[in-house]
Amino acid sequence: MSEESTRRIVVLRHSKAEHPDVDDHERPLADRGREDAPAAGRWIAGAGITPDLALVSTAVRTRETWRLAAAELPVVPKTVAEERVYEASLGELIALLNEQSDEVRDLVLVGHNPGVHALADALAGEAEGDLLARMNRSGFPTSAIAVLEFQGSWKAVEHGVGRLTAFWTPHA
């Protein structure tokens, strides 16, 4: 695979979580989240995206989201529970993407707001139609997906490098 290959980043915010009296990291999905996560997976599959790698926050709600979403994919990619995604800043998420192997063409990142929204917004140097405005108006709700394409190496991921090609929410 050449460094000039088109790569995709699929940014998925975890599905709706409950607010029980537990540590934030341990919050499970709510009933609506358990319904929306498979819908997110079906959307990814229907968009023809076949991820090579999924980087998933170690929080219970993100791991549950990915397990339910990935079950809807034709092939489940290599999945890494990545503790650095939990409560990550924009800079930390970009640094994590910069570490990825160029053997990876399509990558799913399952994380949390405000980081995932900030990442999608920062990487989108351009967008198809009104996608960027729609994404920013929505506030990147639970189960939302942003798909960004860029050319080149993961090491070159930085602000404005991508094109926002899709934005999906389960309750649009």
Buried (B, 14 or more C-beta within 10 A) or exposed (E): EEEEEEBBBBBBBBBBBBEEEEEEBEBBBBEBBBBBBBBBBBBBBEBEBBBBBBBBBBBBBBBBBBBBBBEBBEEBBEBEBBEBBBBBEBEBBBEBBEEBEBEBBBBBBBBBBBBBBBBBBBBBBEBEEEBBEBBBEBEBBBBBBBBBBBBBBBEBBBEEBBBBBBBBBBEE
